[in-house]
Amino acid sequence: MSNALGRMLRETGAALKAAGGMEIFARHRNIVLFRSAKPFFTNDTFIAPTASVIGDVTNWDESSVWYNAVVRADSSHPITIGFCSNVQEGAVVTTVSEHVSALDTGLAPLTHIGHYVSIGAGSVLISCRIGDMVEVGDKCTILEGALVESYAKLEAGSLVPPNARIPSG
């Protein structure tokens, strides 16, 4: 009985606030400043209310981060999401520890997602580089130092090991 009464009062209060023109804030903060680095995004970038974009993340025009996805640049390495690219539901995009200054390939340990890229639901990307026009299937794992060249397609559930190169095609 008390749960129903509490829910009824919350819904009534929210309806009154909305009718009065007050903005309603969710408890979840989907854009988080981390170590004085705030995510950059344009007006036409979509970040779902339940997604989390943390730290030094750059979202280009018309990019999107969907529900329950996490884009986490909580080390000193940036993450870039290109023009018209999307990170789908439940995907995780992150970088390696801040103590790593270079990968075995000699590249910087940042994560770069090119233009017109689709990152499938439930995928995990760690300090990798994804070229333009790439399709990453659902639940793929791309590990540190991996390079996926432009126009490549990864099947659902694929594993790209550290420092691997997937040629375009």
DSSP file with accessible surface (Angstrom, degrees, kcal/mol):
  #  RESIDUE AA STRUCTURE BP1 BP2  ACC     N-H-->O    O-->H-N    N-H-->O    O-->H-N    TCO  KAPPA ALPHA  PHI   PSI    X-CA   Y-CA   Z-CA
    1    1 A M     >        0   0  194      0, 0.0     4,-2.1     0, 0.0     5,-0.2   0.000 360.0 360.0 360.0 -43.1    0.0    0.0    0.0
    2    2 A S  H  >  +     0   0   92      1,-0.2     4,-2.6     2,-0.2     5,-0.2   0.854 360.0  54.0 -69.2 -33.0    2.8    2.5    0.9
    3    3 A N  H  > S+     0   0  136      2,-0.2     4,-2.4     1,-0.2    -1,-0.2   0.913 110.1  46.7 -63.9 -43.3    4.6    1.7   -2.4
    4    4 A A  H  > S+     0   0   49      2,-0.2     4,-2.4     1,-0.2    -2,-0.2   0.908 113.3  48.8 -65.2 -40.6    1.6    2.5   -4.4
    5    5 A L  H  X S+     0   0   83     -4,-2.1     4,-2.5     2,-0.2    -2,-0.2   0.932 111.9  48.9 -65.8 -43.1    0.9    5.7   -2.4
    6    6 A G  H  X S+     0   0   24     -4,-2.6     4,-2.4     1,-0.2    -2,-0.2   0.918 112.5  47.7 -62.5 -44.4    4.5    6.8   -2.8
    7    7 A R  H  X S+     0   0  137     -4,-2.4     4,-2.7     2,-0.2     5,-0.2   0.919 110.9  52.0 -63.3 -41.1    4.5    6.2   -6.5
    8    8 A M  H  X S+     0   0  102     -4,-2.4     4,-2.4     1,-0.2    -2,-0.2   0.927 110.6  47.6 -62.3 -42.1    1.2    8.1   -6.9
    9    9 A L  H  X S+     0   0  109     -4,-2.5     4,-2.7     2,-0.2    -1,-0.2   0.909 112.2  49.4 -67.0 -41.1    2.6   11.1   -5.0
   10   10 A R  H  X S+     0   0  160     -4,-2.4     4,-2.6     2,-0.2    -2,-0.2   0.927 112.9  46.9 -62.2 -45.6    5.8   11.1   -7.1
   11   11 A E  H  X S+     0   0  122     -4,-2.7     4,-2.4     2,-0.2    -2,-0.2   0.901 112.8  49.3 -64.8 -38.6    3.8   10.9  -10.4
   12   12 A T  H  X S+     0   0   73     -4,-2.4     4,-2.4    -5,-0.2    -2,-0.2   0.932 112.1  48.3 -65.7 -43.5    1.4   13.6   -9.2
   13   13 A G  H  X S+     0   0   30     -4,-2.7     4,-2.4     2,-0.2    -2,-0.2   0.910 111.9  49.3 -62.8 -41.9    4.3   15.9   -8.2
   14   14 A A  H  X S+     0   0   39     -4,-2.6     4,-2.5     2,-0.2    -1,-0.2   0.911 110.8  50.3 -64.3 -40.0    6.1   15.3  -11.6
   15   15 A A  H  X S+     0   0   61     -4,-2.4     4,-2.4     1,-0.2    -2,-0.2   0.907 111.1  48.8 -65.0 -40.7    2.8   16.1  -13.5
   16   16 A L  H  X S+     0   0  121     -4,-2.4     4,-1.8     2,-0.2    -2,-0.2   0.903 111.6  49.3 -65.7 -40.2    2.4   19.3  -11.5
   17   17 A K  H  <>S+     0   0  107     -4,-2.4     5,-2.5     2,-0.2     4,-0.4   0.919 112.3  48.1 -63.5 -43.2    6.0   20.3  -12.2
   18   18 A A  H ><5S+     0   0   60     -4,-2.5     3,-1.1     1,-0.2    -2,-0.2   0.907 111.1  50.3 -64.4 -40.6    5.6   19.6  -15.9
   19   19 A A  H 3<5S+     0   0   90     -4,-2.4    -1,-0.2     1,-0.3    -2,-0.2   0.854 109.3  52.4 -66.1 -32.0    2.3   21.6  -16.0
   20   20 A G  T 3<5S-     0   0   63     -4,-1.8    -1,-0.3    -5,-0.2    -2,-0.2   0.473 120.0-109.4 -83.5  -1.7    4.1   24.5  -14.3
   21   21 A G  T < 5 +     0   0   67     -3,-1.1     2,-0.2    -4,-0.4    -3,-0.2   0.571  68.2 145.6  88.3   9.0    6.9   24.5  -16.8
   22   22 A M      < -     0   0  118     -5,-2.5     2,-0.3    -6,-0.2    -1,-0.3  -0.569  50.3-119.9 -81.0 143.6    9.6   23.2  -14.5
   23   23 A E        -     0   0  144     -2,-0.2     2,-0.5     1,-0.0    -1,-0.1  -0.647  21.6-138.6 -82.2 138.0   12.2   20.9  -16.0
   24   24 A I        -     0   0   94     -2,-0.3     2,-0.4    -6,-0.0   -10,-0.0  -0.853  15.0-152.8-100.7 126.9   12.4   17.4  -14.5
   25   25 A F        -     0   0  160     -2,-0.5     2,-0.2     2,-0.0    -2,-0.0  -0.835   8.2-135.5-101.9 136.0   15.9   16.1  -13.9
   26   26 A A        -     0   0   80     -2,-0.4    -1,-0.0     2,-0.2     0, 0.0  -0.490  17.8-125.3 -80.8 157.6   16.8   12.4  -13.9
   27   27 A R  S    S+     0   0  238     -2,-0.2     2,-0.4     2,-0.1    -1,-0.1   0.787  89.7  85.3 -72.7 -26.8   19.0   11.0  -11.2
   28   28 A H        -     0   0   84      1,-0.0     2,-0.8     2,-0.0    -2,-0.2  -0.627  69.7-150.6 -80.4 127.9   21.4    9.5  -13.7
   29   29 A R        -     0   0  175     -2,-0.4    24,-0.1     1,-0.1     3,-0.1  -0.865  14.1-177.7 -97.0 112.2   24.0   11.9  -15.0
   30   30 A N  S    S+     0   0   39     -2,-0.8    23,-2.9     1,-0.2     2,-0.5   0.671  70.8  53.3 -88.9 -14.5   24.8   10.8  -18.6
   31   31 A I  E    S-a   53   0A  47     21,-0.2     2,-0.5    16,-0.0    23,-0.2  -0.970  75.4-173.7-121.3 116.0   27.5   13.4  -19.3
   32   32 A V  E     -a   54   0A  24     21,-2.6    23,-2.3    -2,-0.5     2,-0.3  -0.940  22.4-138.6-122.6 128.0   30.2   13.4  -16.6
   33   33 A L        -     0   0  104     -2,-0.5     2,-0.4    21,-0.2     5,-0.2  -0.613  26.2-173.5 -73.8 133.5   33.2   15.7  -16.1
   34   34 A F  B >   -G   37   0B  69      3,-2.3     3,-1.7    -2,-0.3    22,-0.1  -0.967  64.7 -16.7-138.4 121.8   36.3   13.7  -15.1
   35   35 A R  T 3  S-     0   0  149     -2,-0.4    -1,-0.1     1,-0.3     3,-0.1   0.934 126.6 -55.0  50.1  49.8   39.6   15.3  -14.1
   36   36 A S  T 3  S+     0   0  114      1,-0.2     2,-0.6    -3,-0.0    -1,-0.3   0.599 113.4 120.7  60.9  14.8   38.5   18.6  -15.6
   37   37 A A  B <   -G   34   0B  28     -3,-1.7    -3,-2.3    -5,-0.0    18,-0.3  -0.938  43.5-169.3-107.8 116.3   37.9   16.9  -19.0
   38   38 A K        -     0   0  141     -2,-0.6    -5,-0.1    -5,-0.2    16,-0.1  -0.863  29.4-105.2-104.7 139.0   34.3   17.3  -20.1
   39   39 A P        -     0   0    7      0, 0.0     2,-0.5     0, 0.0    19,-0.2  -0.313  32.5-140.1 -59.4 140.8   32.9   15.4  -23.1
   40   40 A F  E     +h   58   0C 119     17,-3.3    19,-2.9     0, 0.0     2,-0.3  -0.904  32.7 154.8-105.4 131.6   32.4   17.5  -26.2
   41   41 A F  E     -h   59   0C  75     -2,-0.5    19,-0.1    17,-0.2     2,-0.1  -0.987  33.7-122.7-151.5 155.8   29.4   17.0  -28.4
   42   42 A T    >   -     0   0   28     17,-0.5     3,-1.6    -2,-0.3    18,-0.0  -0.393  36.8 -97.7 -93.6 174.9   27.4   19.1  -30.8
   43   43 A N  T 3  S+     0   0  177      1,-0.3    -1,-0.1    -2,-0.1    18,-0.0   0.776 122.5  52.1 -64.7 -26.9   23.7   20.0  -30.8
   44   44 A D  T 3  S+     0   0   75      2,-0.1     2,-0.4    20,-0.0    -1,-0.3   0.217  83.7 109.2 -98.9  18.5   22.8   17.2  -33.2
   45   45 A T    <   -     0   0   16     -3,-1.6     2,-0.6    17,-0.2    19,-0.2  -0.778  61.0-144.8 -87.5 134.9   24.6   14.5  -31.1
   46   46 A F  E     +n   64   0D  77     17,-2.3    19,-2.6    -2,-0.4     2,-0.5  -0.904  20.4 176.6-105.1 123.2   22.2   12.1  -29.4
   47   47 A I  E     -n   65   0D  21     -2,-0.6    19,-0.2    17,-0.2   -17,-0.1  -0.985  30.7-127.0-122.4 116.0   23.2   10.7  -26.0
   48   48 A A    >   -     0   0    0     17,-2.8     3,-1.5    -2,-0.5    20,-0.0  -0.225  20.2-115.0 -61.7 151.8   20.5    8.5  -24.6
   49   49 A P  T 3  S+     0   0   76      0, 0.0    -1,-0.1     0, 0.0    17,-0.1   0.792 116.2  43.5 -60.5 -27.2   19.3    9.3  -21.0
   50   50 A T  T 3  S+     0   0   60      2,-0.1     2,-0.1   -20,-0.0    16,-0.1   0.404  94.9  98.8-100.6   3.6   20.6    6.0  -19.7
   51   51 A A    <   -     0   0    0     -3,-1.5     2,-0.4    14,-0.2    19,-0.2  -0.460  64.1-140.1 -82.9 162.0   24.0    6.2  -21.5
   52   52 A S  E     - b   0  70A  21     17,-2.5    19,-3.0    -2,-0.1     2,-0.5  -0.990  17.3-178.5-128.2 124.8   27.2    7.4  -19.8
   53   53 A V  E     -ab  31  71A   0    -23,-2.9   -21,-2.6    -2,-0.4     2,-0.4  -0.981  18.4-176.9-121.7 114.9   29.8    9.6  -21.6
   54   54 A I  E     -ab  32  72A  32     17,-2.9    19,-3.0    -2,-0.5   -21,-0.2  -0.948  36.0 -26.9-125.8 128.2   32.7   10.2  -19.2
   55   55 A G  E    S+ b   0  73A   0    -23,-2.3     2,-2.2    -2,-0.4    19,-0.2  -0.409 112.3   9.7  83.7-146.8   35.8   12.3  -19.5
   56   56 A D  S    S+     0   0   66     17,-1.1    23,-2.2    19,-0.3     2,-0.4  -0.436  82.1 144.1 -79.9  74.0   37.8   13.3  -22.6
   57   57 A V  E     - i   0  79C   0     -2,-2.2   -17,-3.3    21,-0.2     2,-0.5  -0.940  33.7-160.2-116.7 133.3   35.3   12.2  -25.3
   58   58 A T  E     -hi  40  80C  39     21,-2.5    23,-3.1    -2,-0.4     2,-0.6  -0.968   4.4-168.6-115.3 120.8   34.6   14.0  -28.6
   59   59 A N  E     -hi  41  81C   0    -19,-2.9   -17,-0.5    -2,-0.5    23,-0.2  -0.945  14.5-147.3-107.9 117.5   31.4   13.2  -30.4
   60   60 A W    >   -     0   0  113     21,-2.8     3,-1.5    -2,-0.6   -18,-0.2  -0.187  43.1 -55.2 -74.8 176.3   31.3   14.6  -33.9
   61   61 A D  T 3  S+     0   0   70      1,-0.3    23,-2.1    22,-0.1    24,-0.3  -0.156 120.7   4.6 -55.4 140.4   28.1   15.8  -35.7
   62   62 A E  T 3  S+     0   0  106     21,-0.2    -1,-0.3     1,-0.2   -17,-0.2   0.654  92.7 139.6  59.3  21.0   25.2   13.4  -35.9
   63   63 A S    <   -     0   0    1     -3,-1.5   -17,-2.3    21,-0.2     2,-0.3  -0.508  34.7-156.6 -84.8 164.7   26.9   10.8  -33.8
   64   64 A S  E     -no  46  86D  17     21,-1.9    23,-2.3   -19,-0.2     2,-0.5  -0.999  20.7-160.8-147.6 145.4   24.9    8.8  -31.2
   65   65 A V  E     -no  47  87D   0    -19,-2.6   -17,-2.8    -2,-0.3   -14,-0.2  -0.986  30.4-150.1-123.6 115.7   25.4    6.9  -28.0
   66   66 A W    >   -     0   0   87     21,-3.1     3,-1.9    -2,-0.5    24,-0.2  -0.151  34.7 -47.0 -90.6-179.6   22.4    4.6  -27.3
   67   67 A Y  T 3  S-     0   0   97      1,-0.3    23,-1.6    22,-0.1    24,-0.2  -0.074 119.3  -1.9 -54.7 134.2   20.8    3.3  -24.1
   68   68 A N  T 3  S+     0   0  112      1,-0.2    -1,-0.3    21,-0.2     2,-0.2   0.533  94.3 138.4  62.4  11.1   23.0    1.7  -21.4
   69   69 A A    <   -     0   0    0     -3,-1.9   -17,-2.5    21,-0.2     2,-0.4  -0.554  41.0-150.4 -80.4 151.5   26.1    2.3  -23.5
   70   70 A V  E     -bc  52  92A  40     21,-2.8    23,-2.8   -19,-0.2     2,-0.6  -0.989  15.7-176.4-127.7 122.8   29.3    3.5  -21.7
   71   71 A V  E     -bc  53  93A   0    -19,-3.0   -17,-2.9    -2,-0.4     2,-0.6  -0.956  19.8-178.1-115.5 106.4   31.9    5.7  -23.4
   72   72 A R  E     +bc  54  94A  95     21,-3.1    23,-0.6    -2,-0.6     2,-0.6  -0.882  25.0 168.1-122.9 104.0   34.6    6.1  -20.7
   73   73 A A  E     +b   55   0A   2    -19,-3.0   -17,-1.1    -2,-0.6     6,-0.1  -0.568  27.6 142.8-105.0  65.7   37.7    8.1  -21.1
   74   74 A D        +     0   0   52     -2,-0.6     2,-0.2   -19,-0.2    -1,-0.1   0.314  55.3  64.8 -94.6   9.6   38.7    8.0  -17.4
   75   75 A S  S    S-     0   0   14      2,-0.4   -19,-0.3    -3,-0.1    22,-0.1  -0.499 108.5 -87.3-109.9-168.6   42.4    7.8  -18.1
   76   76 A S  S    S+     0   0   80     -2,-0.2    21,-0.1   -21,-0.1    -2,-0.1   0.316 100.1  96.3 -85.3  12.9   44.5   10.4  -19.7
   77   77 A H  S    S-     0   0   19     19,-0.2    -2,-0.4    32,-0.1   -21,-0.1  -0.881  70.3-130.9-108.2 133.3   43.7    9.0  -23.2
   78   78 A P        -     0   0   43      0, 0.0    33,-2.0     0, 0.0     2,-0.4  -0.300   7.6-145.9 -81.6 163.5   41.0   10.5  -25.4
   79   79 A I  E     -ij  57 111C   0    -23,-2.2   -21,-2.5    31,-0.2     2,-0.4  -0.992  12.1-165.3-125.5 134.5   38.1    8.8  -27.2
   80   80 A T  E     -ij  58 112C  30     31,-2.2    33,-2.7    -2,-0.4     2,-0.5  -0.984   6.3-166.2-123.5 131.5   36.8   10.2  -30.5
   81   81 A I  E     -ij  59 113C   0    -23,-3.1   -21,-2.8    -2,-0.4    33,-0.2  -0.977  25.9-134.3-116.2 119.7   33.5    9.1  -32.1
   82   82 A G    >   -     0   0    0     31,-1.6     3,-1.6    32,-0.7    33,-0.1   0.020  33.8 -62.3 -73.8 175.9   33.2   10.2  -35.8
   83   83 A F  T 3  S-     0   0   50      1,-0.3    33,-3.0   -20,-0.1    34,-0.2  -0.278 118.3   0.0 -58.4 132.4   30.6   11.9  -37.9
   84   84 A C  T 3  S+     0   0   37    -23,-2.1    -1,-0.3     1,-0.2     2,-0.3   0.751  99.0 137.4  58.4  27.5   27.3    9.9  -38.2
   85   85 A S    <   -     0   0    1     -3,-1.6   -21,-1.9   -24,-0.3     2,-0.4  -0.699  36.4-156.5 -99.5 157.2   28.7    7.0  -36.1
   86   86 A N  E     -op  64 118D  37     31,-2.4    33,-2.6    -2,-0.3     2,-0.6  -0.988  17.4-154.8-138.7 145.3   26.7    5.2  -33.4
   87   87 A V  E     -op  65 119D   0    -23,-2.3   -21,-3.1    -2,-0.4   -18,-0.1  -0.980  34.0-146.0-113.3 112.1   27.5    3.2  -30.3
   88   88 A Q    >   -     0   0   48     31,-2.2     3,-1.8    -2,-0.6    34,-0.3  -0.069  35.6 -46.0 -83.2-178.9   24.5    0.9  -29.8
   89   89 A E  T 3  S-     0   0   92      1,-0.3    33,-1.6    32,-0.1   -21,-0.2  -0.094 119.6  -2.4 -52.1 128.7   22.8   -0.4  -26.6
   90   90 A G  T 3  S+     0   0   34    -23,-1.6    -1,-0.3   -24,-0.2   -21,-0.2   0.516  90.3 144.2  73.5   6.4   25.0   -1.8  -23.9
   91   91 A A    <   -     0   0    0     -3,-1.8   -21,-2.8   -24,-0.2     2,-0.5  -0.444  37.8-147.8 -76.6 153.5   28.3   -1.2  -25.7
   92   92 A V  E     -cd  70 124A  46     31,-2.9    33,-2.7   -23,-0.2     2,-0.5  -0.989  14.3-177.5-125.4 125.3   31.4   -0.2  -23.8
   93   93 A V  E     +cd  71 125A   0    -23,-2.8   -21,-3.1    -2,-0.5     2,-0.2  -0.990  23.8 140.9-122.2 123.5   34.1    2.0  -25.3
   94   94 A T  E     -cd  72 126A  10     31,-2.7    33,-2.2    -2,-0.5     2,-0.3  -0.842  38.9-121.0-149.3-178.8   37.2    2.7  -23.1
   95   95 A T        -     0   0    9    -23,-0.6   -21,-0.1    31,-0.3    15,-0.1  -0.842  34.5 -94.4-126.1 167.8   41.0    3.1  -23.0
   96   96 A V        -     0   0   23     13,-0.5   -19,-0.2    -2,-0.3    -1,-0.1  -0.153  63.6 -60.3 -74.0 176.2   43.8    1.4  -21.2
   97   97 A S    >   -     0   0   61      1,-0.1     3,-1.7   -22,-0.1    -1,-0.2  -0.096  43.8-118.1 -56.9 151.7   45.2    2.6  -17.9
   98   98 A E  T 3  S+     0   0   69      1,-0.3    -1,-0.1   -24,-0.1    -2,-0.1   0.683 110.3  71.4 -66.6 -15.3   46.8    6.1  -17.8
   99   99 A H  T 3  S+     0   0  154      2,-0.0     2,-0.6     1,-0.0    -1,-0.3   0.649  81.0  84.1 -75.6 -14.0   50.1    4.4  -16.9
  100  100 A V    <   +     0   0   53     -3,-1.7     3,-0.1     1,-0.2    -4,-0.1  -0.814  51.6 174.3 -92.0 118.1   50.4    3.1  -20.4
  101  101 A S        +     0   0  107     -2,-0.6     2,-0.3     1,-0.3    -1,-0.2   0.710  67.7  12.1 -97.5 -23.3   52.0    5.8  -22.6
  102  102 A A  S    S-     0   0   51      6,-0.2    -1,-0.3     7,-0.1     6,-0.2  -0.989  72.1-125.9-151.3 148.2   52.3    3.7  -25.8
  103  103 A L    >   -     0   0   21      4,-2.6     3,-2.1    -2,-0.3    42,-0.0  -0.358  40.2 -96.5 -85.3 172.2   51.0    0.4  -27.1
  104  104 A D  T 3  S+     0   0  148      1,-0.3    -1,-0.1     2,-0.1    41,-0.0   0.778 125.7  59.1 -60.7 -25.3   53.2   -2.4  -28.4
  105  105 A T  T 3  S-     0   0   64      2,-0.1    -1,-0.3     1,-0.0     3,-0.1   0.563 117.3-113.8 -78.7 -10.4   52.4   -1.2  -31.9
  106  106 A G  S <  S+     0   0   58     -3,-2.1     2,-0.1     1,-0.3    -2,-0.1   0.353  76.6 127.4  91.8  -6.7   53.9    2.2  -31.1
  107  107 A L  S    S-     0   0   66      1,-0.1    -4,-2.6    38,-0.1    -1,-0.3  -0.462  70.1 -97.9 -81.0 156.3   50.6    3.9  -31.4
  108  108 A A        -     0   0   46     -6,-0.2     2,-1.3    -2,-0.1    -6,-0.2  -0.437  36.5-115.3 -68.2 146.7   49.1    6.1  -28.7
  109  109 A P  S    S+     0   0    2      0, 0.0   -13,-0.5     0, 0.0    18,-0.1  -0.095  72.1 125.1 -82.5  43.7   46.6    4.2  -26.5
  110  110 A L        -     0   0   40     -2,-1.3     2,-0.5    17,-0.1    35,-0.2  -0.473  60.3-122.2 -91.0 170.1   43.6    6.3  -27.5
  111  111 A T  E     -j   79   0C   0    -33,-2.0   -31,-2.2    16,-0.2     2,-0.5  -0.973  28.4-176.3-114.7 125.1   40.3    5.0  -29.0
  112  112 A H  E     -jk  80 129C  64     16,-2.2    18,-3.3    -2,-0.5     2,-0.5  -0.985   9.3-171.6-125.2 123.8   39.3    6.4  -32.4
  113  113 A I  E     -jk  81 130C   1    -33,-2.7   -31,-1.6    -2,-0.5    18,-0.2  -0.971  23.2-140.7-112.5 121.0   36.0    5.5  -34.1
  114  114 A G    >   -     0   0    0     16,-1.5   -32,-0.7    17,-0.5     3,-0.6   0.185  32.3 -64.9 -71.2-168.5   35.9    6.8  -37.7
  115  115 A H  T 3  S+     0   0   49      1,-0.2    18,-2.9   -33,-0.1    19,-0.3  -0.536 113.2  13.0 -82.7 146.7   33.0    8.3  -39.6
  116  116 A Y  T 3  S+     0   0  123    -33,-3.0     2,-0.4     1,-0.2    -1,-0.2   0.882  90.0 150.6  57.3  43.8   29.9    6.4  -40.6
  117  117 A V    <   -     0   0    2     -3,-0.6   -31,-2.4   -34,-0.2     2,-0.5  -0.842  35.4-155.5-107.2 142.7   30.7    3.5  -38.1
  118  118 A S  E     -pq  86 135D  31     16,-2.1    18,-3.1    -2,-0.4     2,-0.6  -0.975   3.0-161.8-119.5 117.8   28.2    1.3  -36.4
  119  119 A I  E     -pq  87 136D   0    -33,-2.6   -31,-2.2    -2,-0.5    18,-0.1  -0.891  26.9-126.6 -99.1 116.5   29.3   -0.3  -33.1
  120  120 A G    >   -     0   0    2     16,-1.6     3,-1.6    -2,-0.6    19,-0.1  -0.080  32.5 -79.3 -65.8 161.2   27.0   -3.2  -32.4
  121  121 A A  T 3  S+     0   0   24      1,-0.3    18,-2.4    17,-0.1   -31,-0.2  -0.296 113.6  12.1 -60.8 135.1   25.0   -3.8  -29.2
  122  122 A G  T 3  S+     0   0   30    -33,-1.6    -1,-0.3   -34,-0.3   -31,-0.1   0.547  91.0 144.9  76.7   8.7   27.0   -5.2  -26.3
  123  123 A S    <   -     0   0    0     -3,-1.6   -31,-2.9   -34,-0.2     2,-0.4  -0.399  38.5-146.4 -78.2 157.7   30.4   -4.7  -28.0
  124  124 A V  E     -de  92 141A  45     16,-2.8    18,-2.9   -33,-0.2     2,-0.4  -0.993  14.2-176.4-127.7 125.0   33.6   -3.8  -26.1
  125  125 A L  E     -de  93 142A   0    -33,-2.7   -31,-2.7    -2,-0.4     2,-0.5  -0.988   0.7-175.9-122.9 127.7   36.3   -1.6  -27.5
  126  126 A I  E     -d   94   0A  38     16,-2.4    20,-0.4    -2,-0.4   -31,-0.3  -0.968  66.4 -36.5-128.5 114.9   39.5   -0.9  -25.6
  127  127 A S  S    S+     0   0    1    -33,-2.2    18,-3.0    -2,-0.5     2,-0.3   0.872  97.4 134.9  41.6  58.3   42.2    1.5  -27.0
  128  128 A C        -     0   0    1     16,-0.2   -16,-2.2    17,-0.2     2,-0.5  -0.784  53.1-123.9-127.1 171.4   41.7    0.6  -30.6
  129  129 A R  E     -kl 112 147C  65     17,-2.3    19,-2.8    -2,-0.3     2,-0.5  -0.984  19.3-168.6-123.1 125.7   41.3    2.4  -33.9
  130  130 A I  E     -kl 113 148C   2    -18,-3.3   -16,-1.5    -2,-0.5    19,-0.2  -0.955  15.9-140.8-114.6 125.2   38.3    1.9  -36.2
  131  131 A G    >   -     0   0   15     17,-3.1   -17,-0.5    -2,-0.5     3,-0.5   0.032  36.6 -68.7 -73.3-173.6   38.4    3.2  -39.7
  132  132 A D  T 3  S+     0   0   61      1,-0.2    19,-2.1   -18,-0.1    20,-0.3  -0.424 111.0  16.8 -78.6 152.2   35.6    4.9  -41.6
  133  133 A M  T 3  S+     0   0   88    -18,-2.9     2,-0.4    17,-0.2    -1,-0.2   0.853  86.6 152.2  58.5  41.7   32.5    3.0  -42.9
  134  134 A V    <   -     0   0    0     -3,-0.5   -16,-2.1   -19,-0.3     2,-0.6  -0.816  35.8-152.1-104.7 141.3   33.0    0.0  -40.6
  135  135 A E  E     -qr 118 153D 105     17,-1.9    19,-3.0    -2,-0.4     2,-0.6  -0.966   8.6-167.7-112.1 117.5   30.3   -2.3  -39.2
  136  136 A V  E     -qr 119 154D   5    -18,-3.1   -16,-1.6    -2,-0.6    19,-0.1  -0.928  21.0-134.0-104.5 119.3   31.1   -3.9  -35.9
  137  137 A G    >   -     0   0   18     17,-1.4     3,-1.0    -2,-0.6   -17,-0.4  -0.068  36.3 -69.5 -67.7 171.4   28.6   -6.7  -35.1
  138  138 A D  T 3  S+     0   0   82      1,-0.2    19,-2.4   -19,-0.1    20,-0.2  -0.309 114.3   8.6 -62.3 143.5   26.8   -7.2  -31.8
  139  139 A K  T 3  S+     0   0  155    -18,-2.4    -1,-0.2    17,-0.2     2,-0.2   0.785  86.9 155.3  55.9  36.1   28.9   -8.4  -28.9
  140  140 A C    <   -     0   0    1     -3,-1.0   -16,-2.8    17,-0.2     2,-0.5  -0.602  32.6-147.7 -84.5 153.5   32.3   -8.0  -30.6
  141  141 A T  E     -ef 124 159A  48     17,-2.7    19,-3.1    -2,-0.2     2,-0.5  -0.988  14.0-177.3-125.0 121.7   35.4   -7.5  -28.6
  142  142 A I  E     -ef 125 160A   0    -18,-2.9   -16,-2.4    -2,-0.5     3,-0.1  -0.975  17.6-155.4-121.2 115.5   38.2   -5.3  -30.0
  143  143 A L    >   -     0   0   39     17,-2.2     3,-1.8    -2,-0.5    20,-0.2  -0.302  32.7 -56.8 -94.9 175.6   41.3   -5.2  -27.7
  144  144 A E  T 3  S+     0   0   65      1,-0.3    19,-1.6    18,-0.1   -16,-0.2  -0.092 117.5  12.0 -58.5 137.0   44.1   -2.7  -27.2
  145  145 A G  T 3  S+     0   0    5    -18,-3.0    -1,-0.3     1,-0.3   -17,-0.2   0.354  88.5 141.4  82.6  -4.6   46.2   -1.7  -30.2
  146  146 A A    <   -     0   0    1     -3,-1.8   -17,-2.3   -20,-0.4     2,-0.5  -0.408  37.1-155.2 -72.7 146.1   43.9   -3.4  -32.8
  147  147 A L  E     -lm 129 165C  59     17,-2.7    19,-3.1   -19,-0.2     2,-0.6  -0.983   8.2-170.6-124.5 118.7   43.4   -1.6  -36.1
  148  148 A V  E     -lm 130 166C   0    -19,-2.8   -17,-3.1    -2,-0.5     3,-0.1  -0.947  23.4-141.5-108.7 111.7   40.2   -2.2  -38.1
  149  149 A E    >   -     0   0   49     17,-2.7     3,-1.2    -2,-0.6    20,-0.2  -0.225  32.3 -71.6 -74.2 165.7   40.7   -0.6  -41.5
  150  150 A S  T 3  S+     0   0   39      1,-0.2    19,-0.4    18,-0.1   -17,-0.2  -0.119 113.6  18.4 -56.7 148.4   38.0    1.3  -43.4
  151  151 A Y  T 3  S+     0   0  146    -19,-2.1    -1,-0.2     1,-0.2   -17,-0.2   0.566  89.4 139.8  67.3  14.9   35.1   -0.6  -45.0
  152  152 A A    <   -     0   0    3     -3,-1.2   -17,-1.9   -20,-0.3     2,-0.4  -0.513  39.2-152.2 -84.1 156.6   35.6   -3.7  -42.9
  153  153 A K  E     -r  135   0D 145    -19,-0.2     2,-0.5    -2,-0.2   -17,-0.2  -0.996   2.8-158.9-130.6 127.5   32.8   -5.7  -41.4
  154  154 A L  E     -r  136   0D  18    -19,-3.0   -17,-1.4    -2,-0.4     3,-0.1  -0.919  19.5-128.7-107.2 128.2   33.0   -7.7  -38.2
  155  155 A E    >   -     0   0  152     -2,-0.5     3,-1.7     1,-0.1   -18,-0.2  -0.280  42.3 -78.4 -67.5 158.4   30.5  -10.5  -37.7
  156  156 A A  T 3  S+     0   0   69      1,-0.3   -17,-0.2   -20,-0.1    -1,-0.1  -0.280 117.7  18.5 -57.9 136.2   28.6  -10.7  -34.4
  157  157 A G  T 3  S+     0   0   52    -19,-2.4    -1,-0.3     1,-0.2   -17,-0.2   0.545  87.4 155.9  80.5   7.9   30.7  -12.1  -31.5
  158  158 A S    <   -     0   0   35     -3,-1.7   -17,-2.7   -20,-0.2     2,-0.5  -0.337  31.7-149.3 -68.1 149.1   34.1  -11.5  -33.2
  159  159 A L  E     -f  141   0A 115    -19,-0.2   -17,-0.2   -17,-0.0   -19,-0.0  -0.983   6.9-166.5-120.1 122.1   37.2  -11.2  -31.2
  160  160 A V  E     -f  142   0A   3    -19,-3.1   -17,-2.2    -2,-0.5   -14,-0.1  -0.935  22.7-140.8-106.1 111.5   40.0   -9.0  -32.4
  161  161 A P    >   -     0   0   65      0, 0.0     3,-1.6     0, 0.0   -18,-0.0  -0.152  36.1 -68.6 -70.5 167.9   43.1   -9.7  -30.3
  162  162 A P  T 3  S+     0   0   57      0, 0.0   -17,-0.2     0, 0.0   -18,-0.1  -0.233 117.0   5.7 -57.0 141.3   45.6   -7.1  -29.1
  163  163 A N  T 3  S+     0   0   60    -19,-1.6   -17,-0.2   -20,-0.2   -18,-0.1   0.613  94.7 143.2  62.8  17.4   47.7   -5.4  -31.8
  164  164 A A    <   -     0   0   25     -3,-1.6   -17,-2.7   -20,-0.2     2,-0.5  -0.477  41.7-142.9 -84.1 159.0   45.8   -7.2  -34.7
  165  165 A R  E     -m  147   0C 148    -19,-0.2   -17,-0.2    -2,-0.1   -19,-0.1  -0.989   6.2-162.1-125.2 124.9   45.1   -5.6  -38.0
  166  166 A I  E     -m  148   0C  47    -19,-3.1   -17,-2.7    -2,-0.5   -14,-0.1  -0.929  23.9-136.6-104.3 113.1   41.8   -6.2  -39.8
  167  167 A P        -     0   0   73      0, 0.0    -2,-0.0     0, 0.0   -19,-0.0  -0.267  25.3 -95.5 -69.8 158.9   42.2   -5.2  -43.5
  168  168 A S              0   0   66      1,-0.1   -17,-0.2   -16,-0.1   -16,-0.1  -0.282 360.0 360.0 -68.2 157.4   39.6   -3.3  -45.4
  169  169 A G              0   0   90    -19,-0.4   -17,-0.2   -20,-0.2    -1,-0.1   0.176 360.0 360.0 158.5 360.0   37.2   -5.2  -47.4
